[in-house]
């Protein structure tokens, strides 16, 4: 359990470091992630629509 806490803490510190030192790149990465989720949801919706037809 300690290893999990250590990895979580290190990841949190890394994310904060990137956000503070490179906010534009961090925002771009978040935008890319949300765009990917949106594209996946759209594709699933289209797939389900075609199944119903």
TORZAPA-958903 format. One record per atom (N, C-alpha, C): atom name; residue in one letter; x, y, z; residue number from 1. Coordinates in nm, 4 decimals. Layout:
<atoms>
(atom "CA","a",(X,Y,Z),NUM);
...
</atoms>
This chain:
<atoms>
(atom "N","x",(0.0822,-0.1192,0.0000),1);
(atom "CA","x",(0.0000,0.0000,0.0000),1);
(atom "C","x",(0.0869,0.1260,0.0000),1);
(atom "N","x",(0.2014,0.1200,0.0626),2);
(atom "CA","x",(0.2916,0.2353,0.0657),2);
(atom "C","x",(0.3419,0.2700,-0.0743),2);
(atom "N","x",(0.3662,0.1694,-0.1554),3);
(atom "CA","x",(0.4145,0.1930,-0.2917),3);
(atom "C","x",(0.3094,0.2689,-0.3713),3);
(atom "N","x",(0.1841,0.2331,-0.3546),4);
(atom "CA","x",(0.0749,0.2997,-0.4259),4);
(atom "C","x",(0.0678,0.4470,-0.3854),4);
(atom "N","x",(0.0824,0.4756,-0.2565),5);
(atom "CA","x",(0.0806,0.6132,-0.2078),5);
(atom "C","x",(0.1994,0.6914,-0.2626),5);
(atom "N","x",(0.3157,0.6277,-0.2663),6);
(atom "CA","x",(0.4359,0.6928,-0.3165),6);
(atom "C","x",(0.4213,0.7277,-0.4646),6);
(atom "N","x",(0.3707,0.6337,-0.5430),7);
(atom "CA","x",(0.3516,0.6580,-0.6861),7);
(atom "C","x",(0.2466,0.7664,-0.7084),7);
(atom "N","x",(0.1387,0.7640,-0.6334),8);
(atom "CA","x",(0.0344,0.8658,-0.6454),8);
(atom "C","x",(0.0891,1.0045,-0.6113),8);
(atom "N","x",(0.1668,1.0120,-0.5059),9);
(atom "CA","x",(0.2267,1.1390,-0.4671),9);
(atom "C","x",(0.3232,1.1914,-0.5712),9);
(atom "N","x",(0.4066,1.1031,-0.6251),10);
(atom "CA","x",(0.5024,1.1445,-0.7279),10);
(atom "C","x",(0.4300,1.1915,-0.8530),10);
(atom "N","x",(0.3237,1.1218,-0.8906),11);
(atom "CA","x",(0.2469,1.1609,-1.0085),11);
(atom "C","x",(0.1798,1.2964,-0.9873),11);
(atom "N","x",(0.1263,1.3186,-0.8684),12);
(atom "CA","x",(0.0636,1.4468,-0.8373),12);
(atom "C","x",(0.1647,1.5603,-0.8444),12);
(atom "N","x",(0.2816,1.5387,-0.7878),13);
(atom "CA","x",(0.3858,1.6418,-0.7919),13);
(atom "C","x",(0.4285,1.6690,-0.9355),13);
(atom "N","x",(0.4410,1.5644,-1.0163),14);
(atom "CA","x",(0.4799,1.5815,-1.1562),14);
(atom "C","x",(0.3745,1.6621,-1.2319),14);
(atom "N","x",(0.2468,1.6299,-1.2117),15);
(atom "CA","x",(0.1396,1.7015,-1.2810),15);
(atom "C","x",(0.1395,1.8488,-1.2404),15);
(atom "N","x",(0.1537,1.8757,-1.1123),16);
(atom "CA","x",(0.1596,2.0149,-1.0666),16);
(atom "C","x",(0.2801,2.0873,-1.1237),16);
(atom "N","x",(0.3933,2.0198,-1.1309),17);
(atom "CA","x",(0.5142,2.0796,-1.1880),17);
(atom "C","x",(0.4921,2.1182,-1.3334),17);
(atom "N","x",(0.4322,2.0291,-1.4106),18);
(atom "CA","x",(0.4072,2.0570,-1.5528),18);
(atom "C","x",(0.3085,2.1721,-1.5673),18);
(atom "N","x",(0.2038,2.1737,-1.4850),19);
(atom "CA","x",(0.1042,2.2809,-1.4936),19);
(atom "C","x",(0.1666,2.4159,-1.4600),19);
(atom "N","x",(0.2529,2.4192,-1.3615),20);
(atom "CA","x",(0.3136,2.5452,-1.3194),20);
(atom "C","x",(0.4190,2.5921,-1.4193),20);
(atom "N","x",(0.5017,2.5004,-1.4685),21);
(atom "CA","x",(0.6115,2.5419,-1.5551),21);
(atom "C","x",(0.5710,2.5563,-1.7015),21);
(atom "N","x",(0.4690,2.4813,-1.7458),22);
(atom "CA","x",(0.4278,2.4865,-1.8860),22);
(atom "C","x",(0.2751,2.4839,-1.8951),22);
(atom "N","x",(0.2089,2.5914,-1.8547),23);
(atom "CA","x",(0.0628,2.5891,-1.8512),23);
(atom "C","x",(-0.0017,2.5742,-1.9894),23);
(atom "N","x",(0.0593,2.6294,-2.0928),24);
(atom "CA","x",(0.0011,2.6204,-2.2269),24);
(atom "C","x",(0.0033,2.4753,-2.2761),24);
(atom "N","x",(0.1168,2.4079,-2.2571),25);
(atom "CA","x",(0.1259,2.2675,-2.2986),25);
(atom "C","x",(0.0323,2.1797,-2.2168),25);
(atom "N","x",(0.0201,2.2091,-2.0868),26);
(atom "CA","x",(-0.0695,2.1317,-2.0015),26);
(atom "C","x",(-0.2143,2.1484,-2.0478),26);
(atom "N","x",(-0.2520,2.2705,-2.0828),27);
(atom "CA","x",(-0.3875,2.2945,-2.1319),27);
(atom "C","x",(-0.4111,2.2221,-2.2643),27);
(atom "N","x",(-0.3106,2.2217,-2.3500),28);
(atom "CA","x",(-0.3229,2.1493,-2.4770),28);
(atom "C","x",(-0.3428,2.0000,-2.4535),28);
(atom "N","x",(-0.2694,1.9427,-2.3587),29);
(atom "CA","x",(-0.2833,1.7998,-2.3290),29);
(atom "C","x",(-0.4230,1.7676,-2.2763),29);
(atom "N","x",(-0.4764,1.8543,-2.1911),30);
(atom "CA","x",(-0.6110,1.8330,-2.1379),30);
(atom "C","x",(-0.7134,1.8429,-2.2511),30);
(atom "N","x",(-0.6948,1.9413,-2.3384),31);
(atom "CA","x",(-0.7867,1.9576,-2.4510),31);
(atom "C","x",(-0.7833,1.8357,-2.5428),31);
(atom "N","x",(-0.6658,1.7834,-2.5695),32);
(atom "CA","x",(-0.6534,1.6632,-2.6530),32);
(atom "C","x",(-0.7240,1.5454,-2.5871),32);
(atom "N","x",(-0.7069,1.5316,-2.4571),33);
(atom "CA","x",(-0.7735,1.4230,-2.3841),33);
(atom "C","x",(-0.9251,1.4325,-2.3925),33);
(atom "N","x",(-0.9796,1.5528,-2.3692),34);
(atom "CA","x",(-1.1242,1.5695,-2.3765),34);
(atom "C","x",(-1.1754,1.5517,-2.5187),34);
(atom "N","x",(-1.0976,1.5938,-2.6177),35);
(atom "CA","x",(-1.1371,1.5739,-2.7570),35);
(atom "C","x",(-1.1449,1.4249,-2.7890),35);
(atom "N","x",(-1.0504,1.3480,-2.7381),36);
(atom "CA","x",(-1.0520,1.2036,-2.7586),36);
(atom "C","x",(-1.1743,1.1387,-2.6948),36);
(atom "N","x",(-1.2073,1.1818,-2.5734),37);
(atom "CA","x",(-1.3257,1.1287,-2.5057),37);
(atom "C","x",(-1.4515,1.1661,-2.5826),37);
(atom "N","x",(-1.4573,1.2891,-2.6309),38);
(atom "CA","x",(-1.5732,1.3339,-2.7075),38);
(atom "C","x",(-1.5877,1.2548,-2.8371),38);
(atom "N","x",(-1.4775,1.2335,-2.9064),39);
(atom "CA","x",(-1.4813,1.1555,-3.0306),39);
(atom "C","x",(-1.5270,1.0122,-3.0051),39);
(atom "N","x",(-1.4790,0.9533,-2.8966),40);
(atom "CA","x",(-1.5187,0.8164,-2.8627),40);
(atom "C","x",(-1.6676,0.8100,-2.8308),40);
(atom "N","x",(-1.7187,0.9062,-2.7562),41);
(atom "CA","x",(-1.8612,0.9076,-2.7220),41);
(atom "C","x",(-1.9463,0.9258,-2.8475),41);
(atom "N","x",(-1.9014,1.0101,-2.9385),42);
(atom "CA","x",(-1.9736,1.0297,-3.0647),42);
(atom "C","x",(-1.9765,0.9009,-3.1457),42);
(atom "N","x",(-1.8632,0.8334,-3.1535),43);
(atom "CA","x",(-1.8560,0.7083,-3.2288),43);
(atom "C","x",(-1.9469,0.6015,-3.1681),43);
(atom "N","x",(-1.9504,0.5924,-3.0367),44);
(atom "CA","x",(-2.0381,0.4951,-2.9702),44);
(atom "C","x",(-2.1842,0.5294,-2.9969),44);
(atom "N","x",(-2.2169,0.6577,-2.9921),45);
(atom "CA","x",(-2.3535,0.7007,-3.0207),45);
(atom "C","x",(-2.3957,0.6665,-3.1635),45);
(atom "N","x",(-2.3069,0.6912,-3.2583),46);
(atom "CA","x",(-2.3372,0.6578,-3.3972),46);
(atom "C","x",(-2.3525,0.5070,-3.4151),46);
(atom "N","x",(-2.2681,0.4300,-3.3483),47);
(atom "CA","x",(-2.2764,0.2848,-3.3559),47);
(atom "C","x",(-2.4107,0.2350,-3.3016),47);
(atom "N","x",(-2.4504,0.2849,-3.1865),48);
(atom "CA","x",(-2.5777,0.2440,-3.1266),48);
(atom "C","x",(-2.6953,0.2847,-3.2153),48);
(atom "N","x",(-2.6858,0.4029,-3.2747),49);
(atom "CA","x",(-2.7930,0.4474,-3.3658),49);
(atom "C","x",(-2.8060,0.3538,-3.4837),49);
(atom "N","x",(-2.6943,0.3117,-3.5397),50);
(atom "CA","x",(-2.6980,0.2189,-3.6537),50);
(atom "C","x",(-2.7501,0.0810,-3.6133),50);
(atom "N","x",(-2.7240,0.0392,-3.4907),51);
(atom "CA","x",(-2.7762,-0.0886,-3.4429),51);
(atom "C","x",(-2.9281,-0.0867,-3.4336),51);
(atom "N","x",(-2.9822,0.0268,-3.3919),52);
(atom "CA","x",(-3.1258,0.0383,-3.3735),52);
(atom "C","x",(-3.1982,0.0425,-3.5079),52);
(atom "N","x",(-3.1357,0.1000,-3.6079),53);
(atom "CA","x",(-3.2003,0.1115,-3.7391),53);
(atom "C","x",(-3.2143,-0.0189,-3.8026),53);
</atoms>
